[in-house]
């Protein structure tokens, strides 16, 4: 039973650490809650539909899609498939060994 709880604790800590790094990601100045794929989808949709005004961006079930659309209206020349740090949208970013906040 102790092994089960130890494993559960380890998985929880690793999951939380992954979520913390995801929260540090941004797309067009908007915080991403996961891998920025929703933002990229909204941006690409706005580009395909030639959206010029953020009031034309759909509001609905996905805040990240809406924010991605707004990001397009604010900067239609950015790389649509990358977050603000150049990481591919839709792919998780694992913290590197150099990312040590205790330095």
C-alpha positions as CSV (number, residue, x, y, z in Angstrom):
1,X,0.0,0.0,0.0
2,X,2.9,2.4,0.8
3,X,4.4,1.8,-2.7
4,X,1.0,2.7,-4.2
5,X,0.9,6.0,-2.4
6,X,4.5,6.8,-3.1
7,X,3.9,6.2,-6.8
8,X,0.7,8.3,-6.7
9,X,2.6,11.1,-5.0
10,X,5.4,11.0,-7.5
11,X,3.0,11.1,-10.5
12,X,1.1,14.0,-8.9
13,X,4.3,16.0,-8.3
14,X,5.5,15.4,-11.9
15,X,2.1,16.3,-13.3
16,X,2.0,19.5,-11.2
17,X,5.5,20.4,-12.4
18,X,4.5,20.0,-16.0
19,X,1.4,22.2,-15.4
20,X,3.5,24.8,-13.8
21,X,5.8,25.1,-16.9
22,X,2.7,25.2,-19.1
23,X,1.4,28.1,-17.2
24,X,4.6,30.0,-18.0
25,X,3.9,29.8,-21.8
26,X,2.2,32.6,-23.6
27,X,0.8,33.1,-27.1
28,X,0.4,36.6,-28.4
29,X,0.7,37.9,-24.9
30,X,-2.0,35.6,-23.6
31,X,-1.2,32.9,-21.0
32,X,-1.5,29.3,-22.1
33,X,-3.1,26.8,-19.8
34,X,-1.6,23.8,-21.7
35,X,0.4,23.6,-24.9
36,X,-0.9,26.8,-26.6
37,X,-2.7,24.6,-29.3
38,X,-6.0,26.4,-28.7
39,X,-4.4,29.7,-29.3
40,X,-2.7,28.5,-32.4
41,X,-6.0,27.1,-33.7
42,X,-7.8,30.5,-33.1
43,X,-5.0,32.4,-34.8
44,X,-5.0,30.1,-37.8
45,X,-8.8,30.3,-38.1
46,X,-8.7,34.1,-38.0
47,X,-6.0,34.1,-40.7
48,X,-8.1,31.7,-42.9
49,X,-11.1,33.9,-42.5
50,X,-9.3,37.2,-42.9
51,X,-10.5,38.5,-39.5
52,X,-9.3,42.1,-39.1
53,X,-11.2,43.2,-35.9
54,X,-11.1,41.4,-32.6
55,X,-14.9,42.0,-32.2
56,X,-15.3,39.5,-35.1
57,X,-13.5,36.7,-33.1
58,X,-16.0,34.1,-31.9
59,X,-16.6,33.8,-28.2
60,X,-17.8,30.5,-27.0
61,X,-16.5,27.4,-25.3
62,X,-12.8,28.1,-25.8
63,X,-11.2,31.1,-24.3
64,X,-7.8,30.1,-25.8
65,X,-9.3,29.9,-29.3
66,X,-10.8,33.4,-28.9
67,X,-7.5,34.8,-27.6
68,X,-5.6,33.2,-30.5
69,X,-8.0,35.0,-32.9
70,X,-7.4,38.3,-31.0
71,X,-3.7,37.7,-31.3
72,X,-4.1,37.5,-35.1
73,X,-5.9,40.8,-35.2
74,X,-3.0,42.4,-33.2
75,X,-0.1,40.8,-35.0
76,X,-1.0,39.0,-38.3
77,X,2.7,38.5,-39.1
78,X,3.8,36.4,-36.2
79,X,4.6,32.7,-36.5
80,X,1.2,31.1,-36.0
81,X,2.5,27.7,-34.9
82,X,4.8,28.8,-32.1
83,X,4.3,30.3,-28.6
84,X,5.9,33.6,-27.7
85,X,9.2,31.9,-26.9
86,X,9.4,30.0,-30.2
87,X,8.3,26.6,-28.8
88,X,6.0,24.7,-31.1
89,X,2.3,25.0,-30.2
90,X,0.7,21.7,-29.5
91,X,3.9,20.2,-28.0
92,X,4.7,20.2,-24.3
93,X,7.8,22.0,-23.2
94,X,9.9,20.2,-20.7
95,X,12.0,22.3,-18.3
96,X,15.7,21.9,-19.0
97,X,18.3,21.2,-16.4
98,X,19.4,24.8,-16.8
99,X,16.0,26.1,-15.6
100,X,16.8,26.3,-11.9
101,X,14.9,28.9,-10.0
102,X,17.2,28.4,-6.9
103,X,20.2,30.0,-8.5
